């Protein structure tokens, strides 16, 4: 009985015995455990992990306390749920977009005539749509019991937008059916709505894949958290000029760092590696997108 109590983490002095002469029996330990669980205060998170205790930081110096926005709180809960439930793996690669950047520069005047600008992101969105069509597992979802995968015949891609109120992810519909100009216009319109807090719930639902870009901020790479129930997310970092060996000499090339995080219950390393390889090839030569 003492061994069982140690396994349960029970102090026998706290248990009332129901056996002969007050002796503690196995049923007493089970009963005590149930009572302790039912009456236990909320000292853990839903995952069963211990909470981090609050600290009175004012004892060390002046502080300011600011209430978090509802959006920030919802995002934190979603990220925690995804991190605790999804076995994450992140793979890294770099796309040589030197030729893409030259082509984009040549389209500057046309972009101005259209009343906007053409960034690398519409090309990344379109390339992802093409790569996802070739690798449909990366836009699937796993059922809660883990027995089935849901494959989607549509391609709505989420685009993480950093706003003053917090992170939001508007979803671009049917990216696979749209051209780069249309994607660019829709992307700019959704980003503006996100910053103005005018996105509707429907405009943030239905994504099969998400892209999070820090290219305009900096950094060589990061590990984005999967936006469940999606099974993969692409992180895009700051464009870098790097020496690349062409077989005869090193040449300066513009390389875009990519980070692909995925749910390892669904996507394995081979799946992710093939997807990234195809994506890198599409970005290196955007003519492949129309093939």
C-alpha positions as CSV (number, residue, x, y, z in Angstrom):
1,X,0.0,0.0,0.0
2,X,2.9,2.4,0.7
3,X,4.3,1.7,-2.7
4,X,1.0,2.5,-4.4
5,X,0.7,5.7,-2.3
6,X,4.2,6.8,-3.4
7,X,3.1,6.2,-7.1
8,X,0.0,8.4,-6.6
9,X,2.0,11.0,-4.6
10,X,-0.3,10.5,-1.6
11,X,0.6,11.3,2.0
12,X,-0.9,8.3,3.9
13,X,-1.4,10.6,7.0
14,X,-4.1,12.4,5.0
15,X,-6.1,9.3,4.2
16,X,-8.9,7.8,6.3
17,X,-8.9,4.0,6.3
18,X,-12.1,2.1,5.8
19,X,-10.6,-1.3,6.4
20,X,-10.6,-3.4,9.6
21,X,-9.4,-1.3,12.5
22,X,-9.1,1.7,10.3
23,X,-6.6,0.1,8.0
24,X,-6.1,1.9,4.6
25,X,-7.0,-0.2,1.6
26,X,-6.5,0.4,-2.1
27,X,-10.0,1.7,-2.5
28,X,-9.2,4.4,0.0
29,X,-6.4,5.7,-2.1
30,X,-8.5,5.8,-5.2
31,X,-11.3,7.6,-3.4
32,X,-8.8,10.1,-1.9
33,X,-7.3,10.7,-5.4
34,X,-10.7,11.4,-6.9
35,X,-11.7,13.8,-4.1
36,X,-8.4,15.6,-4.4
37,X,-8.8,16.1,-8.2
38,X,-12.4,17.2,-7.9
39,X,-11.7,19.7,-5.1
40,X,-8.3,20.9,-6.4
41,X,-7.9,24.6,-7.1
42,X,-7.2,25.7,-10.7
43,X,-3.4,25.6,-10.4
44,X,-2.7,24.2,-13.8
45,X,-3.5,25.1,-17.4
46,X,-5.8,23.0,-19.4
47,X,-2.8,20.9,-20.5
48,X,-2.0,19.9,-17.0
49,X,1.1,22.0,-16.9
50,X,1.8,24.2,-13.8
51,X,1.1,27.8,-14.3
52,X,3.8,30.5,-14.0
53,X,3.2,32.4,-10.8
54,X,2.6,36.2,-10.9
55,X,5.4,38.3,-9.7
56,X,5.1,41.8,-8.1
57,X,7.7,43.5,-10.3
58,X,7.1,46.8,-8.6
59,X,9.3,45.6,-5.7
60,X,12.3,46.0,-8.1
61,X,11.4,49.4,-9.5
62,X,8.8,51.5,-11.3
63,X,6.4,49.6,-13.6
64,X,3.4,50.3,-15.8
65,X,0.5,47.9,-16.2
66,X,-1.4,47.8,-19.5
67,X,-4.4,45.7,-20.2
68,X,-3.9,43.4,-23.2
69,X,-6.3,43.7,-26.1
70,X,-8.9,41.0,-26.6
71,X,-7.2,40.2,-29.9
72,X,-3.9,39.7,-28.2
73,X,-5.5,37.4,-25.6
74,X,-7.3,35.3,-28.3
75,X,-4.0,35.0,-30.2
76,X,-2.1,33.9,-27.1
77,X,-4.7,31.2,-26.4
78,X,-4.7,29.9,-30.0
79,X,-0.9,29.8,-30.1
80,X,-0.7,28.0,-26.7
81,X,-3.3,25.4,-27.9
82,X,-1.4,24.8,-31.1
83,X,2.0,24.5,-29.5
84,X,0.8,22.1,-26.8
85,X,-1.2,19.9,-29.2
86,X,0.9,19.8,-32.3
87,X,4.3,18.2,-32.5
88,X,6.1,20.9,-34.4
89,X,9.1,20.5,-36.8
90,X,10.7,23.3,-38.8
91,X,12.7,23.0,-41.9
92,X,14.8,25.7,-43.5
93,X,15.7,26.6,-47.0
94,X,16.6,29.6,-49.1
95,X,15.1,30.7,-52.5
96,X,17.3,32.5,-55.0
97,X,14.9,35.2,-56.2
98,X,17.4,37.3,-58.1
99,X,15.6,36.8,-61.4
100,X,12.2,37.4,-59.7
101,X,13.5,40.7,-58.3
102,X,14.7,41.8,-61.7
103,X,11.3,41.0,-63.2
104,X,9.5,42.7,-60.3
105,X,11.6,45.8,-60.9
106,X,10.7,45.8,-64.5
107,X,7.0,45.9,-63.5
108,X,7.4,49.0,-61.3
109,X,5.8,51.5,-63.7
110,X,2.9,49.2,-64.5
111,X,2.3,48.7,-60.7
112,X,2.2,52.5,-60.3
113,X,-0.3,52.8,-63.2
114,X,-2.5,50.3,-61.3
115,X,-2.3,52.4,-58.2
116,X,-0.3,50.1,-56.0
117,X,3.1,48.3,-55.7
118,X,4.2,44.8,-56.5
119,X,6.1,43.2,-53.6
120,X,7.6,39.7,-53.5
121,X,4.7,38.4,-51.4
122,X,2.1,38.0,-54.2
123,X,4.7,35.8,-56.0
124,X,5.2,33.8,-52.8
125,X,1.5,33.3,-52.4
126,X,1.0,32.2,-56.0
127,X,4.0,29.8,-55.8
128,X,2.7,28.3,-52.5
129,X,-0.7,27.7,-54.3
130,X,1.1,25.8,-57.1
131,X,3.3,23.8,-54.7
132,X,0.3,22.9,-52.5
133,X,-1.5,21.6,-55.5
134,X,1.4,19.2,-56.1
135,X,1.6,18.4,-52.3
136,X,-2.0,18.3,-51.1
137,X,-1.1,16.7,-47.7
138,X,0.3,20.1,-46.6
139,X,-3.1,21.7,-47.0
140,X,-5.0,18.9,-45.3
141,X,-6.3,18.7,-41.7
142,X,-6.3,15.8,-39.2
143,X,-9.6,14.9,-37.5
144,X,-9.6,15.2,-33.7
145,X,-9.4,11.4,-33.1
146,X,-6.4,11.2,-35.5
147,X,-8.1,8.5,-37.7
148,X,-8.8,10.5,-40.8
149,X,-7.3,13.3,-42.9
150,X,-9.5,15.9,-44.7
151,X,-8.1,16.8,-48.1
152,X,-9.3,20.2,-49.4
153,X,-10.0,20.9,-53.1
154,X,-9.7,24.6,-52.5
155,X,-6.7,26.8,-51.8
156,X,-7.4,29.7,-49.4
157,X,-4.1,31.0,-47.9
158,X,-3.8,33.0,-44.7
159,X,-1.5,36.0,-44.5
160,X,-0.4,37.0,-41.1
161,X,-0.6,40.8,-40.6
162,X,1.0,42.7,-37.7
163,X,-1.4,45.5,-36.6
164,X,-1.3,47.9,-33.6
165,X,-4.1,45.8,-32.0
166,X,-2.2,42.5,-32.5
167,X,-1.6,39.8,-35.0
168,X,-4.5,38.9,-37.4
169,X,-4.6,36.5,-40.3
170,X,-6.9,37.5,-43.2
171,X,-7.4,34.7,-45.7
172,X,-7.1,35.2,-49.5
173,X,-9.6,33.0,-51.3
174,X,-8.8,30.8,-54.3
175,X,-5.2,31.9,-54.7
176,X,-4.6,29.1,-57.2
177,X,-7.2,30.6,-59.5
178,X,-5.9,34.2,-59.5
179,X,-3.0,36.0,-61.2
180,X,-0.3,37.9,-59.4
181,X,-1.8,41.3,-60.0
182,X,-5.2,40.2,-58.5
183,X,-3.4,38.6,-55.6
184,X,-1.4,41.8,-54.9
185,X,-4.5,44.0,-55.0
186,X,-6.5,41.7,-52.7
187,X,-3.6,41.3,-50.3
188,X,-3.2,45.1,-50.0
189,X,-7.0,45.5,-49.5
190,X,-7.1,42.9,-46.7
191,X,-4.0,44.2,-45.0
192,X,-5.6,47.7,-44.9
193,X,-8.8,46.3,-43.5
194,X,-6.8,44.4,-40.9
195,X,-5.0,47.6,-39.8
196,X,-8.3,49.5,-39.7
197,X,-10.0,46.7,-37.7
198,X,-12.6,46.2,-40.4
199,X,-12.0,42.5,-41.2
200,X,-15.1,40.3,-40.9
201,X,-14.9,36.9,-39.2
202,X,-15.5,35.3,-42.6
203,X,-12.4,37.0,-43.9
204,X,-10.3,35.3,-41.3
205,X,-11.6,31.7,-41.7
206,X,-11.2,28.8,-44.1
207,X,-7.4,28.9,-44.7
208,X,-5.6,25.8,-45.7
209,X,-2.1,27.2,-45.2
210,X,-0.6,30.3,-43.7
211,X,2.3,32.6,-44.6
212,X,4.0,34.8,-42.0
213,X,6.5,37.3,-43.3
214,X,9.1,39.2,-41.3
215,X,10.9,40.2,-44.5
216,X,10.2,43.9,-43.9
217,X,11.4,43.8,-40.3
218,X,14.5,41.6,-40.4
219,X,16.0,38.4,-39.2
220,X,17.6,35.4,-40.9
221,X,14.9,32.9,-39.9
222,X,12.3,31.9,-37.3
223,X,10.1,29.0,-36.4
224,X,6.5,30.0,-36.9
225,X,3.8,28.1,-35.0
226,X,1.3,26.1,-37.0
227,X,-2.1,27.7,-37.3
228,X,-4.2,24.7,-36.4
229,X,-6.3,23.0,-37.8
230,X,-3.9,23.7,-40.6
231,X,-0.9,21.4,-40.7
232,X,1.8,23.8,-42.1
233,X,2.9,27.4,-42.1
234,X,5.6,29.2,-44.1
235,X,7.9,31.8,-42.5
236,X,9.5,34.3,-44.8
237,X,12.5,36.3,-43.6
238,X,14.6,39.3,-44.9
239,X,16.1,39.1,-48.3
240,X,19.9,38.7,-48.2
241,X,22.6,39.1,-50.8
242,X,24.7,36.0,-50.7
243,X,27.6,34.5,-52.7
244,X,26.2,31.4,-54.5
245,X,28.4,28.9,-56.4
246,X,27.3,28.4,-60.0
247,X,29.7,25.5,-60.7
248,X,32.5,27.8,-61.8
249,X,32.5,30.8,-59.5
250,X,30.7,32.5,-56.7
251,X,28.1,35.0,-57.8
252,X,26.1,37.6,-55.7
253,X,22.5,36.4,-55.6
254,X,19.4,37.6,-53.7
255,X,18.3,34.8,-51.4
256,X,15.0,34.7,-49.5
257,X,15.2,32.6,-46.2
258,X,12.2,30.3,-45.8
259,X,11.1,28.4,-42.7
260,X,8.4,25.7,-43.0
261,X,6.9,24.5,-39.7
262,X,4.5,21.5,-39.9
263,X,2.5,19.1,-37.8
264,X,4.6,16.0,-37.7
265,X,1.5,13.8,-37.1
266,X,0.6,14.5,-40.7
267,X,3.6,15.8,-42.5
268,X,7.0,14.0,-42.4
269,X,10.4,15.3,-43.3
270,X,10.2,13.9,-46.9
271,X,6.8,15.6,-47.5
272,X,8.1,18.9,-46.2
273,X,11.4,18.6,-48.0
274,X,9.8,17.9,-51.4
275,X,7.3,20.8,-50.9
276,X,10.1,23.2,-50.1
277,X,12.3,22.0,-53.0
278,X,9.4,22.7,-55.4
279,X,8.6,26.0,-53.8
280,X,12.2,27.2,-54.1
281,X,12.3,26.2,-57.7
282,X,9.1,28.1,-58.5
283,X,10.4,31.2,-56.8
284,X,13.8,30.9,-58.6
285,X,12.0,30.9,-62.0
286,X,8.5,32.3,-61.8
287,X,7.8,31.0,-65.4
288,X,7.4,27.6,-63.8
289,X,4.2,28.9,-62.1
290,X,2.3,28.8,-65.4
291,X,3.4,25.3,-66.4
